[in-house]
Structure formats: C-alpha cells, structure tokens
Amino acid sequence: MVHSKTQPHRAMKQKSFGFTLIEILLVVSLMAMVGLSIYSAFANGLKVWDRGKNLNAQEDIMIFFDRIGAELRNSFRFSKVPFYGRSQRVVFPTMVKVLPDPKMNPEENSYISQIGKVEYEFDVVKDQLIRREASYGQAIQGRFSEKGAALRGIRNIEFKYYFPDEHGELFSTQIIDDLPAAVTIEVEYFDQGGEVQKVIKTINIPLGFSEETEDESS
C-alpha cells in the first residue's frame, strides 16, 4: 500500500518540476524579446536625437549670422570705439538697444537705440562664441554690461576682413581702426556622423571702406 501511494507522488513532483522549467524558459524568452525591443527603441531614439542636434546646430548658426549681420551692417566709423578684428575676435561700434536712464525717464520701460559696441570672441576651452555688449557710456569707458554665449558646441570660428587697396581687393585676419568693406565668417561644427562641417557667410558693411570712398577722399 505504501509503495503504491509513493509512485503517484513522485510522478506529481516530476510533472510539477517540468512545468516550472517551461515557465522559466518562457519568461527568459519574453525578457529577451522585451530587452531587444527596448534596445531598438533606444537606438532609434539616439539617431533621432543626433539628427535633431545637427539641425539645431545649423539653426543656431543661421540665427547667429542674422544677428551679427544686422550689427555689422549698422557699423560705422567712430573714433572713440575703433573697429578691432582678429581671426577669433572682433569688436566694433554699432547701434545697441538699452533701457533708458531711470533718472532721465523714470516712467520709460521700453528699450531705446543708441551708439554702443559689440564684441564676439571664441572661447577655445569651452568651444563657445562669447558675445558682449556695451552702451555708449560703457563703450567710452571700455566696459561691457551683457555677456552670453552666441554659439555653443562649435569646433572653430574665423573672421576675415575685406578691404580694397591699390592692387585690388585684399583680405586679412587682422585689422585695427579701419572699417572693412565686408567680413567673412567661417564656422566649423561636427555633424551627426562626427564629420567636420563648415558654414561660410560674407556680410557687407555699407559704410565700410570701398573703392568709391577712396576715390572721393583722394
């Protein structure tokens, strides 16, 4: 009697053990499938993020070109704020928008335009193009009020300055106290594939040095 009761009990244990093993295999398979789905979604998300990052970099550069283009086109000769240019730094007089002096107009809260100066300088450590702005009073004193990043995450930037001479058109990466006829800006950045891309923009300065003004002065 004891022997006949023991055999079914062992058979139930073996059957229960076999069913549990199948469950484990199913769970492992499901986990592998879920993990593969998560990995695929994560990889696709990274690709979309890289594409968006590349588009944002191009958009930021275009916005920067629009801003500095408007500032350079409003530049002029001003003895107290001379035009100063280097390959990675440029300082020039232009029209800036500032809040009025509260002592002069205590009720006026809107910005007004006045003569000032703007500086752009590339920070090679942070890979940023820094912008500084000064009002008229600050420009005379050699100070700046606002400082911020005009471009972030760029590889390099180079300014080139164009002006004519007796031999024809000439460009240089250095200029002091002479308003050029145009400024060419080259911005390098990394695309989504890690390749270096370059965007070039030439901005004409209406009041800059030109052959016509040279002929008139002579």
C-alpha positions in Angstrom: 0.0 0.0 0.0 2.8 2.4 0.8 4.6 1.6 -2.4 1.5 2.2 -4.5 1.0 5.7 -2.9 4.6 6.8 -3.3 4.8 6.4 -7.1 2.0 8.9 -7.9 3.5 11.4 -5.5 6.9 11.2 -7.3 5.2 11.5 -10.7 3.4 14.7 -9.5 6.7 16.1 -8.4 8.4 15.4 -11.7 5.4 16.8 -13.6 5.4 20.0 -11.4 9.2 20.4 -12.0 8.9 20.1 -15.7 6.1 22.7 -15.9 8.2 25.2 -13.9 11.1 24.8 -16.2 8.9 25.6 -19.2 7.7 28.7 -17.4 11.3 29.8 -16.8 12.1 29.3 -20.4 9.1 31.3 -21.5 9.9 34.1 -19.1 13.5 34.2 -20.3 12.4 34.3 -23.9 9.9 37.1 -23.2 12.5 39.1 -21.3 14.9 38.7 -24.3 12.2 40.0 -26.7 11.3 42.9 -24.4 15.0 43.8 -24.0 15.6 43.7 -27.8 12.5 46.0 -28.3 13.8 48.4 -25.7 17.3 48.4 -27.2 15.8 49.1 -30.7 13.7 51.9 -29.4 16.6 53.4 -27.5 18.9 53.1 -30.6 16.3 54.8 -32.8 15.8 57.5 -30.2 19.6 58.2 -30.2 19.5 58.5 -34.0 16.6 60.9 -33.9 18.3 62.9 -31.2 21.5 63.1 -33.2 19.6 64.4 -36.2 17.8 66.9 -34.1 21.0 68.1 -32.6 22.6 68.5 -36.0 19.5 70.6 -37.2 19.7 72.6 -34.0 23.4 73.4 -34.6 22.6 74.6 -38.1 19.6 76.7 -36.9 21.7 78.3 -34.2 24.4 79.2 -36.7 21.8 80.8 -39.0 20.3 82.8 -36.1 23.9 84.0 -35.2 24.5 85.0 -38.8 21.3 87.1 -38.8 22.2 88.8 -35.6 25.8 89.7 -36.3 24.8 90.6 -39.9 22.4 93.2 -38.6 25.0 94.5 -36.2 27.8 94.7 -38.8 25.6 96.4 -41.4 24.9 99.1 -38.7 28.6 99.6 -38.0 30.3 102.9 -38.7 33.5 104.8 -38.1 33.6 106.1 -34.5 36.9 107.4 -33.2 36.1 106.6 -29.6 35.2 103.0 -30.4 37.6 101.8 -33.2 36.9 98.7 -35.2 39.2 95.9 -34.0 39.4 92.5 -35.7 41.3 89.3 -35.3 40.8 85.8 -36.6 38.8 84.7 -33.5 37.8 88.1 -32.0 36.0 91.2 -33.4 35.0 94.4 -31.6 33.1 97.1 -33.5 30.8 100.1 -32.9 27.1 99.7 -33.8 23.6 100.5 -32.6 22.5 98.7 -29.5 19.2 98.6 -27.6 19.4 99.6 -23.9 17.0 100.6 -21.2 16.9 104.4 -20.7 18.4 106.0 -17.6 15.7 105.9 -14.9 16.9 109.3 -13.7 16.2 110.8 -17.1 12.9 108.9 -17.9 11.6 107.2 -14.7 8.4 106.1 -16.5 10.0 104.8 -19.6 10.5 100.9 -19.6 10.9 100.3 -23.3 14.3 99.8 -25.0 15.9 102.6 -26.9 18.6 102.5 -29.6 21.9 104.3 -29.1 25.5 104.1 -30.1 27.5 101.3 -28.4 29.8 98.5 -29.2 29.6 94.7 -29.5 32.4 92.1 -29.1 32.5 88.5 -30.3 35.3 86.2 -29.0 35.8 82.5 -29.4 36.5 80.5 -26.2 38.6 77.6 -27.3 38.3 75.9 -23.9 34.5 75.8 -23.8 34.0 75.7 -27.6 31.7 78.7 -27.4 31.5 82.1 -29.1 31.0 84.7 -26.4 29.1 87.9 -27.1 29.5 91.1 -25.1 27.5 94.3 -25.5 28.1 97.8 -24.2 26.1 101.0 -24.1 27.6 104.4 -25.2 28.8 105.2 -21.7 30.3 101.7 -21.1 31.9 101.8 -24.6 33.7 105.0 -23.8 34.9 103.5 -20.5 35.9 100.2 -22.1 33.4 98.2 -20.2 30.6 95.7 -21.1 27.2 95.1 -19.5 26.0 91.9 -21.0 27.8 88.7 -21.7 26.5 85.4 -23.1 27.1 82.5 -25.5 26.2 83.4 -29.1 27.1 79.9 -30.3 27.8 76.7 -28.3 29.4 73.4 -29.2 31.3 74.7 -32.3 34.7 73.4 -33.4 36.2 76.7 -34.6 35.3 80.1 -36.0 37.4 82.5 -38.1 36.8 86.1 -39.1 38.3 87.6 -42.2 38.1 91.2 -43.2 38.0 92.6 -46.7 39.0 96.0 -48.0 40.5 97.2 -51.3 43.9 98.6 -51.8 45.8 100.0 -54.8 46.4 96.4 -56.1 42.8 95.4 -55.8 40.7 93.6 -53.2 42.6 92.3 -50.2 41.6 90.3 -47.1 43.2 89.9 -43.7 42.6 88.2 -40.4 43.9 91.3 -38.6 42.5 94.8 -38.7 42.8 97.8 -36.3 40.9 101.2 -36.5 39.7 100.7 -40.1 36.2 99.8 -41.1 36.4 96.9 -43.6 34.1 96.7 -46.7 33.0 93.2 -45.6 33.5 90.5 -43.0 33.6 86.8 -43.9 32.8 84.4 -41.1 33.6 80.7 -41.2 32.0 78.4 -38.6 33.1 74.8 -38.1 31.0 72.2 -36.3 30.5 68.4 -36.0 27.6 66.8 -37.8 25.7 63.7 -36.6 28.4 61.4 -38.1 31.2 63.2 -36.3 32.4 64.8 -39.5 33.5 68.5 -39.5 31.2 70.7 -41.5 31.8 74.4 -42.4 29.4 77.2 -43.0 30.6 80.4 -44.5 28.8 83.8 -44.6 30.0 87.1 -46.0 28.5 90.3 -44.6 28.8 93.6 -46.4 29.3 96.8 -44.4 27.6 99.7 -46.3 29.7 102.4 -44.6 32.9 100.3 -44.8 36.0 101.0 -46.8 35.4 100.8 -50.5 37.0 101.9 -53.8 34.3 104.6 -54.2 35.1 106.2 -50.8 38.8 106.0 -51.5 38.3 107.9 -54.8 36.2 110.5 -53.2 38.7 111.2 -50.4 41.5 111.5 -52.9 
